[in-house]
């Protein structure tokens, strides 16, 4: 209950930030096209800094194993949603777009989730979310590109190798394994950019929405249908009954959590966020 209230407050805070962006765009205080510049800054500066900051800790073998567990379950979760999308949209290809199909599979597990995780569960939890982000980024630029373009030739190894988030995770993991740390001045700068990620992301989203017809966006019933499926999957699934590692989905506040139950914590629940499913799903840039 306490976690839910904390998440609710943080989501409302981010909603306010987004509304400020919408207001700025609608009143022409800022050109709505500015969201492209802000989005680029988030992609290449704020998000990588948030990921790098998460790895600035002493090496711990148990944390490395837990990161591997999160990554494994992230693969399982994505395979589940890929198969579900195939089943759901098998007879509905004419009624729903490729974007709807992609929205059922892929999540906004960076811009929305990292600020939520950091604010509610702390910086260490962001470390574990990197496993989910790594899997999601690789699949998004391979399977996701094929879903959107319906052309397997659209897959680009370059987009994977030079993906800013993947590079940040690899570099951060290397620093975690070797014990290397940023100098104090650089560490302070990285943490400052990391802390500003949520506000900048929500402002960019608000500017994007403010530059579009909100009535048309909210009148699209297909988006509601997709989220109805997701809510059905998450809210009707019973919580794990055995003291084992299991994937526990919490959709109400837009996050997925890896709920680890075991003897190490006396049977209590230790929630480690592994990704998020927000209302904004971004298609890969071609």
Beta strands, then each sheet from edge to edge (+ up, - down):
strand 1: 245-250
strand 2: 255-260
strand 3: 270-276
sheet 1: 1+ 2- 3+
end
